[in-house]
Amino acid sequence: MDSNFNKTFGYIRVSSKDQNLARQIDSLRQYVANERDIFADKLSGKDFNRPAYQALKNVVRPGDTIYIHEMERLGRNKEEIKNELEYFKNKGVFVRILNLPTTLIDYTQFDSKMQQTLMEMVNNILIEVLATMAETERENIRKRQREGIDAAVKRGVKFGRPEKQLPDCWPEDRAKWEAGEVTAVSLMKKYGMASSTFYTKVNADKAIKEEKISGQN
């Protein structure tokens, strides 16, 4: 255990009440002397709004160390995990994760100042790695979304608001507007159109008309 640090704590978590915490408790007991210093939640890791975890954050002091069985027990969202680790780093609390051997290196051969420097370096590396992983996950999600949209478009799926269907009298009214017999404002009011929608529809109709004429020629 880290006798040169103020105190050691543990944090464990399972996702549901019927899951057992024994395996995680056993893995932390060699690092945390008193089992009452192991904080446990039986909740999802989707966010950090968990009673035991929040209590742990309020208990730890600068120089303390928190042991966690594995990264997934802390949480699932890499970006949020990074933010939590930054919080502990800024508070002067060291986080050691059992399935990340780099965080478990024994620095007791060094003086206290060097120990702190090395632990801060390890925590900084861990935060940077998590930041990179979080960004990679975001990029992969965006890529999958883009690929899904492209595939759907190829199948003829249309996104966005459905095009407003205009009454049968629209072509006649549009022709009157083109002839100068009615104003655009009067037609916008009649059809409940915004100015941008009106001119978009007019230009679209015009493009269709020109395409038909071009096809006939």
RAVEN-V183538 format. One record per pair of residues at least 12 apart in sequence whose C-alpha atoms are under 10 Angstrom apart, sorted by the first residue. I is the first residue (numbers start at 1). J is the second residue. Records with the same first field share a line. If there is no record, write none. Layout:
I = J  J
//
This chain:
1 = 29  30  31  32  33  65  106  108
2 = 31  32  64  65  106  107  108
3 = 108
4 = 63  64  107  108  111  112  115
5 = 62  63  64  65  93  94  112  115  116
6 = 60  61  62  63  64  65  93
7 = 32  33  37  60  61  62  63  64  65  66  93
8 = 31  32  33  34  37  38  60  63  64  65  66  67  93  94  95
9 = 28  29  31  32  33  34  35  36  37  38  39  56  59  60  64  65  66  67  68  95
10 = 24  25  27  28  29  31  32  33  34  35  36  37  38  39  40  56  65  66  67  68  69  95  96  97
11 = 24  25  28  37  38  39  40  41  52  53  56  66  67  68  69  70  73  74  97
12 = 24  25  28  38  39  40  41  42  52  53  67  68  69  70  72  73  74
13 = 25  39  40  41  42  43  44  45  50  52  53  68  69  70  72  73  74  75
14 = 40  41  42  43  44  45  72  73  74
15 = 41  42  43  44  45  46  73
16 = 41  42  43  44
17 = 41  42  43
18 = 42
19 = 42
20 = 42
21 = 40  41  42
23 = 69
24 = 38  40  68  69  70  73
25 = 38  39  40  68  69
26 = 69
27 = 67  68  69  98
28 = 67  68  69  97  98
29 = 67
31 = 65  66  67  98
32 = 65  66  67
37 = 56  59  66
38 = 52  56  66  67  68
39 = 51  52  53  54  55  56  68
40 = 52  53  56
41 = 53  73
44 = 73  75  76
45 = 72  73  74  75  76  77
46 = 74  75  76  77  80
47 = 74  75  76  77  80  81
48 = 74  75  76  77  80  81  84
53 = 74
57 = 84  87  88  91  93
60 = 88  91  92  93  94
61 = 88  91  92  93  94
62 = 88  89  90  91  92  93  94
63 = 91  92  93  94  116
64 = 88  91  92  93  94  95
65 = 88  92  93  94  95  96
66 = 88  93  94  95  96  97
67 = 94  95  96  97  98  103  104
68 = 95  96  97  98  99  100
69 = 96  97  98  99  100
70 = 96  97  98  99  100
71 = 96  97  98  99  100
72 = 97
73 = 97
74 = 97
77 = 130  134  137
78 = 127  129  130  131  132  133  134  135  137  138
79 = 127  130  131  132  133  134  135  137  138
80 = 130  131  134
81 = 127  130  131  134
82 = 124  126  127  128  129  130  131  132  133  134
83 = 127  130  131
84 = 127
85 = 123  124  126  127  130
86 = 123  124  126  127
88 = 123
89 = 119  120  123  124  127
90 = 120
92 = 116  120
93 = 119  120  123
94 = 116  119  120  122  123
95 = 119  120  122  123  126
96 = 119  122  123
100 = 126
102 = 119  122  123  125  126
103 = 118  119  121  122  123  125  126
104 = 119  122
105 = 118  119  122
106 = 119
107 = 119
163 = 201
164 = 193  197  201
166 = 191  201
167 = 191
170 = 187  191
171 = 202  205
173 = 187
174 = 187  198  201  202  205
178 = 202
184 = 198  199
185 = 198
//
